[in-house]
Amino acid sequence: MNKTSPVFEKLKRDGQVAVIYSPGFGAGWWTWNRNHEGLVFDKDIAEAVIAKDLSKAANIVAAKYPDTYLGGLDDLEVIWVDEGSQFEIDEYDGSESVHVIGHRVYFTA
């Protein structure tokens, strides 16, 4: 993560944290902008996405994270993850998915 990222607050409800990601194909949201952890957690962006106000989300991103590529913005969604859980955001062809560690089944050869 970039140590110069803006300070941000996480959106929390009922013991869960809002995680912002882009499941649509074409361009990833965080996976194409790995320099800002706030793009995953920023409360202001999350609230705009939940309200389906992507214009407001774009304005917040432009103000707080000016070097961000906005591909994936039109497909942004919020998923709720239990606070304290570790997770990863995976991307295939621009489509991001959130995988909570411990919720995936792994095989050992």
ABEGO torsion letter per residue (X at the ends): XBAABBBBBBBBBGGBBBBBBBABBGBBAAAABAABAAAAABAAAAAAAAAGBAAAAAAAAAAABAABBABGAAABBBBBBBBGBBBBBBBBGGBBBBBBBGABBBBBX
